[in-house]
């Protein structure tokens, strides 16, 4: 019987490799080297090509002028700002520069937009110590304005020779149809820039005429409130004589005469007025009835005007109450003033 030969097979242990000699380690080293080189290159490029705030400003100014020009910043002191703001309050000057031609480039933020403000660069031309024209207007930034791409009147500023007291407004052609509120904000920025140059830079007494307007984005509500003011003033004599409120009174188109009363105290008439809604309906998008208290003095001007119930706070869309003309400005106005104001709608 043959002897069975058993063979033992011994398991060989894997050979230990040095990690620092592996392909993985080599890849890590290469990647780290790439990162290090890129970091160094980025640092060098950043130093070489970094655009400072001053350079950015110079580029913006060159773009506005269309060529390189040297400008010097106009320092705006607290005193200057106070004087300026008290003179023209519908704009805020952010920056101002005097260029080598003696003209002024002003960054001005105008209020009165649909949802906010519009900031413009305004180049104000000066000759012999007086403003001669607005040479150029460039819209820079805005808050909430969605129709700025439609603005089509910016070139018109340069076509008008400026005279003291002239006001750029939607009433004299500086307006884009359908974007009247954005147009108003731009005009305010321009008027503010001109006023700033006159008052702060040239030391003149400001002659800017700030035109009152009812076109503020709440046209229907403004129509009702100004007509209520006209009603109160126009019917002063009738109330003094004790007449009963009726449709025979003047300016009753938007007055609910059946629910409107008055009292007389000496020579003052105090009204409690209920209006109709616009077009006498509650049509979607139109304001509902207002309740107003108005007093008229012996001089037949508005002594006080208060809104008790605002018809603009309900109905379709946004709350237009915040966009209404400031009715406190009715105080002191007589019938002719109110009719003129009504004509701006």
KEPA-479260 format. One record per residue (C-alpha): residue in one letter; x, y, z. Coordinates in steps of 0.1 Angstrom, whole numbers, plus 5000, padded with zeros to 4 digits. Example, Ala and Ser with C-alpha at 12.3 -4.5 7.8 and 13.67 -1.06 7.14 Angstrom:
# residues 2
+--------+------+------+------+
! residu !    x !    y !    z !
+--------+------+------+------+
!      A ! 5123 ! 4955 ! 5078 !
!      S ! 5137 ! 4989 ! 5071 !
+--------+------+------+------+
# end
This chain:
# residues 345
+--------+------+------+------+
! residu !    x !    y !    z !
+--------+------+------+------+
!      X ! 5000 ! 5000 ! 5000 !
!      X ! 5015 ! 5031 ! 4988 !
!      X ! 5022 ! 5057 ! 5014 !
!      X ! 5000 ! 5087 ! 5011 !
!      X ! 5020 ! 5118 ! 5008 !
!      X ! 5004 ! 5148 ! 5023 !
!      X ! 5016 ! 5182 ! 5012 !
!      X ! 5012 ! 5213 ! 5032 !
!      X ! 5004 ! 5244 ! 5013 !
!      X ! 5015 ! 5275 ! 5032 !
!      X ! 4995 ! 5308 ! 5027 !
!      X ! 5018 ! 5336 ! 5017 !
!      X ! 5014 ! 5369 ! 5035 !
!      X ! 5008 ! 5400 ! 5013 !
!      X ! 5038 ! 5421 ! 5008 !
!      X ! 5036 ! 5454 ! 5026 !
!      X ! 5039 ! 5484 ! 5003 !
!      X ! 5052 ! 5518 ! 5012 !
!      X ! 5023 ! 5543 ! 5009 !
!      X ! 5046 ! 5571 ! 5000 !
!      X ! 5056 ! 5551 ! 4969 !
!      X ! 5020 ! 5544 ! 4958 !
!      X ! 5002 ! 5559 ! 4928 !
!      X ! 4976 ! 5574 ! 4952 !
!      X ! 5002 ! 5594 ! 4971 !
!      X ! 5017 ! 5606 ! 4938 !
!      X ! 4983 ! 5618 ! 4927 !
!      X ! 4977 ! 5636 ! 4959 !
!      X ! 5011 ! 5654 ! 4956 !
!      X ! 5003 ! 5664 ! 4920 !
!      X ! 4969 ! 5678 ! 4930 !
!      X ! 4983 ! 5697 ! 4959 !
!      X ! 5010 ! 5711 ! 4936 !
!      X ! 4983 ! 5722 ! 4911 !
!      X ! 4963 ! 5739 ! 4939 !
!      X ! 4993 ! 5756 ! 4953 !
!      X ! 5004 ! 5769 ! 4918 !
!      X ! 4968 ! 5781 ! 4910 !
!      X ! 4966 ! 5799 ! 4944 !
!      X ! 4999 ! 5817 ! 4937 !
!      X ! 4988 ! 5826 ! 4902 !
!      X ! 4954 ! 5839 ! 4914 !
!      X ! 4971 ! 5860 ! 4940 !
!      X ! 4994 ! 5875 ! 4914 !
!      X ! 4965 ! 5881 ! 4890 !
!      X ! 4944 ! 5896 ! 4917 !
!      X ! 4972 ! 5921 ! 4925 !
!      X ! 4977 ! 5928 ! 4888 !
!      X ! 4941 ! 5931 ! 4877 !
!      X ! 4922 ! 5942 ! 4908 !
!      X ! 4898 ! 5971 ! 4900 !
!      X ! 4897 ! 5995 ! 4929 !
!      X ! 4866 ! 6015 ! 4938 !
!      X ! 4882 ! 6046 ! 4923 !
!      X ! 4889 ! 6028 ! 4890 !
!      X ! 4853 ! 6016 ! 4889 !
!      X ! 4841 ! 6051 ! 4895 !
!      X ! 4864 ! 6065 ! 4868 !
!      X ! 4851 ! 6039 ! 4843 !
!      X ! 4815 ! 6047 ! 4851 !
!      X ! 4822 ! 6085 ! 4847 !
!      X ! 4840 ! 6079 ! 4814 !
!      X ! 4810 ! 6059 ! 4802 !
!      X ! 4786 ! 6087 ! 4811 !
!      X ! 4807 ! 6114 ! 4794 !
!      X ! 4818 ! 6092 ! 4765 !
!      X ! 4854 ! 6100 ! 4771 !
!      X ! 4880 ! 6102 ! 4799 !
!      X ! 4878 ! 6133 ! 4820 !
!      X ! 4892 ! 6145 ! 4853 !
!      X ! 4867 ! 6151 ! 4881 !
!      X ! 4870 ! 6164 ! 4917 !
!      X ! 4846 ! 6153 ! 4944 !
!      X ! 4824 ! 6179 ! 4959 !
!      X ! 4824 ! 6176 ! 4997 !
!      X ! 4788 ! 6176 ! 5010 !
!      X ! 4788 ! 6188 ! 5046 !
!      X ! 4760 ! 6182 ! 5071 !
!      X ! 4751 ! 6219 ! 5068 !
!      X ! 4750 ! 6216 ! 5030 !
!      X ! 4728 ! 6186 ! 5032 !
!      X ! 4704 ! 6203 ! 5056 !
!      X ! 4702 ! 6234 ! 5034 !
!      X ! 4696 ! 6212 ! 5003 !
!      X ! 4670 ! 6189 ! 5018 !
!      X ! 4650 ! 6219 ! 5031 !
!      X ! 4651 ! 6233 ! 4996 !
!      X ! 4641 ! 6203 ! 4976 !
!      X ! 4629 ! 6173 ! 4995 !
!      X ! 4620 ! 6149 ! 4966 !
!      X ! 4655 ! 6138 ! 4960 !
!      X ! 4687 ! 6130 ! 4979 !
!      X ! 4721 ! 6137 ! 4965 !
!      X ! 4745 ! 6108 ! 4971 !
!      X ! 4776 ! 6120 ! 4953 !
!      X ! 4787 ! 6151 ! 4934 !
!      X ! 4818 ! 6159 ! 4913 !
!      X ! 4830 ! 6190 ! 4895 !
!      X ! 4847 ! 6182 ! 4862 !
!      X ! 4876 ! 6199 ! 4844 !
!      X ! 4850 ! 6218 ! 4823 !
!      X ! 4834 ! 6234 ! 4854 !
!      X ! 4803 ! 6213 ! 4850 !
!      X ! 4789 ! 6191 ! 4878 !
!      X ! 4781 ! 6154 ! 4877 !
!      X ! 4756 ! 6145 ! 4904 !
!      X ! 4743 ! 6111 ! 4916 !
!      X ! 4708 ! 6119 ! 4927 !
!      X ! 4681 ! 6096 ! 4941 !
!      X ! 4645 ! 6106 ! 4932 !
!      X ! 4614 ! 6096 ! 4951 !
!      X ! 4579 ! 6092 ! 4937 !
!      X ! 4583 ! 6059 ! 4917 !
!      X ! 4557 ! 6032 ! 4915 !
!      X ! 4573 ! 6012 ! 4943 !
!      X ! 4604 ! 6031 ! 4953 !
!      X ! 4631 ! 6054 ! 4940 !
!      X ! 4653 ! 6059 ! 4909 !
!      X ! 4689 ! 6069 ! 4911 !
!      X ! 4704 ! 6088 ! 4882 !
!      X ! 4737 ! 6103 ! 4872 !
!      X ! 4729 ! 6139 ! 4861 !
!      X ! 4754 ! 6160 ! 4842 !
!      X ! 4746 ! 6196 ! 4849 !
!      X ! 4762 ! 6221 ! 4826 !
!      X ! 4774 ! 6254 ! 4841 !
!      X ! 4785 ! 6286 ! 4823 !
!      X ! 4795 ! 6319 ! 4840 !
!      X ! 4784 ! 6307 ! 4874 !
!      X ! 4749 ! 6296 ! 4862 !
!      X ! 4732 ! 6264 ! 4852 !
!      X ! 4726 ! 6264 ! 4815 !
!      X ! 4712 ! 6229 ! 4809 !
!      X ! 4710 ! 6193 ! 4819 !
!      X ! 4736 ! 6178 ! 4796 !
!      X ! 4729 ! 6142 ! 4802 !
!      X ! 4708 ! 6118 ! 4824 !
!      X ! 4717 ! 6082 ! 4829 !
!      X ! 4696 ! 6059 ! 4850 !
!      X ! 4718 ! 6040 ! 4874 !
!      X ! 4697 ! 6020 ! 4899 !
!      X ! 4662 ! 6017 ! 4911 !
!      X ! 4640 ! 6002 ! 4939 !
!      X ! 4610 ! 5982 ! 4926 !
!      X ! 4607 ! 6000 ! 4892 !
!      X ! 4598 ! 5975 ! 4864 !
!      X ! 4593 ! 5998 ! 4834 !
!      X ! 4627 ! 6016 ! 4833 !
!      X ! 4636 ! 5999 ! 4800 !
!      X ! 4606 ! 6017 ! 4785 !
!      X ! 4618 ! 6052 ! 4794 !
!      X ! 4622 ! 6072 ! 4762 !
!      X ! 4627 ! 6108 ! 4771 !
!      X ! 4662 ! 6110 ! 4786 !
!      X ! 4677 ! 6126 ! 4755 !
!      X ! 4651 ! 6154 ! 4758 !
!      X ! 4668 ! 6170 ! 4788 !
!      X ! 4697 ! 6181 ! 4767 !
!      X ! 4674 ! 6198 ! 4742 !
!      X ! 4660 ! 6222 ! 4768 !
!      X ! 4679 ! 6254 ! 4778 !
!      X ! 4676 ! 6258 ! 4815 !
!      X ! 4662 ! 6290 ! 4830 !
!      X ! 4660 ! 6297 ! 4867 !
!      X ! 4629 ! 6282 ! 4882 !
!      X ! 4623 ! 6257 ! 4854 !
!      X ! 4610 ! 6223 ! 4866 !
!      X ! 4614 ! 6191 ! 4847 !
!      X ! 4581 ! 6173 ! 4851 !
!      X ! 4556 ! 6149 ! 4835 !
!      X ! 4534 ! 6179 ! 4828 !
!      X ! 4559 ! 6195 ! 4804 !
!      X ! 4568 ! 6164 ! 4784 !
!      X ! 4593 ! 6145 ! 4805 !
!      X ! 4572 ! 6114 ! 4807 !
!      X ! 4568 ! 6080 ! 4791 !
!      X ! 4533 ! 6068 ! 4786 !
!      X ! 4525 ! 6039 ! 4810 !
!      X ! 4554 ! 6047 ! 4832 !
!      X ! 4544 ! 6080 ! 4846 !
!      X ! 4555 ! 6072 ! 4882 !
!      X ! 4590 ! 6060 ! 4872 !
!      X ! 4591 ! 6092 ! 4850 !
!      X ! 4582 ! 6112 ! 4881 !
!      X ! 4610 ! 6097 ! 4901 !
!      X ! 4635 ! 6104 ! 4873 !
!      X ! 4623 ! 6140 ! 4871 !
!      X ! 4627 ! 6144 ! 4909 !
!      X ! 4662 ! 6131 ! 4907 !
!      X ! 4670 ! 6156 ! 4879 !
!      X ! 4654 ! 6185 ! 4896 !
!      X ! 4671 ! 6176 ! 4929 !
!      X ! 4705 ! 6175 ! 4911 !
!      X ! 4699 ! 6209 ! 4895 !
!      X ! 4687 ! 6224 ! 4928 !
!      X ! 4718 ! 6209 ! 4946 !
!      X ! 4742 ! 6225 ! 4921 !
!      X ! 4724 ! 6259 ! 4924 !
!      X ! 4722 ! 6259 ! 4962 !
!      X ! 4753 ! 6240 ! 4974 !
!      X ! 4778 ! 6243 ! 4945 !
!      X ! 4770 ! 6278 ! 4931 !
!      X ! 4756 ! 6294 ! 4963 !
!      X ! 4724 ! 6306 ! 4946 !
!      X ! 4689 ! 6309 ! 4961 !
!      X ! 4670 ! 6280 ! 4947 !
!      X ! 4643 ! 6290 ! 4922 !
!      X ! 4629 ! 6255 ! 4915 !
!      X ! 4592 ! 6254 ! 4914 !
!      X ! 4579 ! 6221 ! 4928 !
!      X ! 4546 ! 6215 ! 4909 !
!      X ! 4519 ! 6199 ! 4929 !
!      X ! 4503 ! 6170 ! 4910 !
!      X ! 4476 ! 6145 ! 4917 !
!      X ! 4490 ! 6119 ! 4893 !
!      X ! 4505 ! 6097 ! 4919 !
!      X ! 4493 ! 6062 ! 4910 !
!      X ! 4459 ! 6065 ! 4928 !
!      X ! 4441 ! 6086 ! 4903 !
!      X ! 4406 ! 6075 ! 4911 !
!      X ! 4410 ! 6081 ! 4949 !
!      X ! 4426 ! 6115 ! 4942 !
!      X ! 4396 ! 6124 ! 4920 !
!      X ! 4372 ! 6117 ! 4948 !
!      X ! 4392 ! 6135 ! 4976 !
!      X ! 4399 ! 6166 ! 4956 !
!      X ! 4363 ! 6169 ! 4945 !
!      X ! 4352 ! 6165 ! 4981 !
!      X ! 4375 ! 6195 ! 4989 !
!      X ! 4360 ! 6215 ! 4960 !
!      X ! 4325 ! 6206 ! 4973 !
!      X ! 4334 ! 6219 ! 5008 !
!      X ! 4348 ! 6252 ! 4996 !
!      X ! 4323 ! 6259 ! 4968 !
!      X ! 4293 ! 6254 ! 4991 !
!      X ! 4306 ! 6275 ! 5021 !
!      X ! 4281 ! 6303 ! 5015 !
!      X ! 4252 ! 6279 ! 5012 !
!      X ! 4261 ! 6263 ! 5045 !
!      X ! 4265 ! 6296 ! 5063 !
!      X ! 4230 ! 6305 ! 5051 !
!      X ! 4216 ! 6272 ! 5065 !
!      X ! 4208 ! 6255 ! 5032 !
!      X ! 4201 ! 6217 ! 5032 !
!      X ! 4227 ! 6196 ! 5015 !
!      X ! 4213 ! 6184 ! 4982 !
!      X ! 4222 ! 6176 ! 4946 !
!      X ! 4217 ! 6213 ! 4939 !
!      X ! 4250 ! 6220 ! 4957 !
!      X ! 4281 ! 6224 ! 4935 !
!      X ! 4306 ! 6196 ! 4928 !
!      X ! 4283 ! 6167 ! 4940 !
!      X ! 4295 ! 6141 ! 4914 !
!      X ! 4312 ! 6120 ! 4940 !
!      X ! 4293 ! 6132 ! 4971 !
!      X ! 4267 ! 6110 ! 4988 !
!      X ! 4245 ! 6140 ! 4996 !
!      X ! 4220 ! 6120 ! 5016 !
!      X ! 4247 ! 6110 ! 5041 !
!      X ! 4267 ! 6143 ! 5041 !
!      X ! 4261 ! 6168 ! 5069 !
!      X ! 4277 ! 6200 ! 5082 !
!      X ! 4277 ! 6223 ! 5112 !
!      X ! 4284 ! 6260 ! 5115 !
!      X ! 4305 ! 6274 ! 5143 !
!      X ! 4308 ! 6312 ! 5139 !
!      X ! 4324 ! 6316 ! 5105 !
!      X ! 4337 ! 6281 ! 5102 !
!      X ! 4318 ! 6252 ! 5084 !
!      X ! 4327 ! 6217 ! 5095 !
!      X ! 4316 ! 6190 ! 5071 !
!      X ! 4311 ! 6153 ! 5076 !
!      X ! 4312 ! 6140 ! 5040 !
!      X ! 4305 ! 6106 ! 5027 !
!      X ! 4315 ! 6101 ! 4991 !
!      X ! 4304 ! 6075 ! 4965 !
!      X ! 4328 ! 6050 ! 4952 !
!      X ! 4344 ! 6059 ! 4919 !
!      X ! 4318 ! 6058 ! 4891 !
!      X ! 4293 ! 6050 ! 4919 !
!      X ! 4302 ! 6014 ! 4918 !
!      X ! 4323 ! 5988 ! 4936 !
!      X ! 4339 ! 5978 ! 4903 !
!      X ! 4370 ! 5957 ! 4907 !
!      X ! 4400 ! 5980 ! 4907 !
!      X ! 4382 ! 6012 ! 4918 !
!      X ! 4380 ! 6027 ! 4953 !
!      X ! 4349 ! 6024 ! 4974 !
!      X ! 4333 ! 6053 ! 4994 !
!      X ! 4354 ! 6076 ! 5016 !
!      X ! 4343 ! 6092 ! 5049 !
!      X ! 4359 ! 6126 ! 5053 !
!      X ! 4359 ! 6155 ! 5078 !
!      X ! 4366 ! 6189 ! 5063 !
!      X ! 4365 ! 6224 ! 5078 !
!      X ! 4364 ! 6256 ! 5058 !
!      X ! 4372 ! 6290 ! 5072 !
!      X ! 4358 ! 6325 ! 5064 !
!      X ! 4384 ! 6329 ! 5037 !
!      X ! 4369 ! 6300 ! 5018 !
!      X ! 4400 ! 6278 ! 5020 !
!      X ! 4405 ! 6244 ! 5035 !
!      X ! 4413 ! 6247 ! 5072 !
!      X ! 4416 ! 6209 ! 5078 !
!      X ! 4411 ! 6177 ! 5058 !
!      X ! 4410 ! 6143 ! 5075 !
!      X ! 4402 ! 6109 ! 5061 !
!      X ! 4381 ! 6088 ! 5085 !
!      X ! 4374 ! 6059 ! 5061 !
!      X ! 4397 ! 6054 ! 5031 !
!      X ! 4380 ! 6038 ! 5002 !
!      X ! 4414 ! 6028 ! 4987 !
!      X ! 4421 ! 6001 ! 5013 !
!      X ! 4398 ! 5976 ! 4997 !
!      X ! 4391 ! 5962 ! 4962 !
!      X ! 4413 ! 5947 ! 4936 !
!      X ! 4451 ! 5947 ! 4937 !
!      X ! 4474 ! 5966 ! 4960 !
!      X ! 4464 ! 5990 ! 4987 !
!      X ! 4464 ! 6023 ! 4968 !
!      X ! 4460 ! 6044 ! 5000 !
!      X ! 4498 ! 6046 ! 5003 !
!      X ! 4500 ! 6060 ! 4968 !
!      X ! 4475 ! 6087 ! 4972 !
!      X ! 4483 ! 6124 ! 4971 !
!      X ! 4489 ! 6138 ! 5005 !
!      X ! 4455 ! 6153 ! 5013 !
!      X ! 4470 ! 6175 ! 5041 !
!      X ! 4483 ! 6196 ! 5012 !
!      X ! 4447 ! 6207 ! 5006 !
!      X ! 4449 ! 6229 ! 5037 !
!      X ! 4451 ! 6266 ! 5027 !
!      X ! 4438 ! 6260 ! 4992 !
!      X ! 4408 ! 6278 ! 4978 !
!      X ! 4385 ! 6267 ! 4949 !
!      X ! 4407 ! 6281 ! 4921 !
!      X ! 4437 ! 6263 ! 4936 !
!      X ! 4418 ! 6230 ! 4939 !
!      X ! 4404 ! 6233 ! 4903 !
!      X ! 4440 ! 6238 ! 4890 !
!      X ! 4452 ! 6208 ! 4911 !
!      X ! 4423 ! 6187 ! 4898 !
!      X ! 4434 ! 6195 ! 4863 !
!      X ! 4467 ! 6176 ! 4868 !
!      X ! 4449 ! 6143 ! 4870 !
+--------+------+------+------+
# end
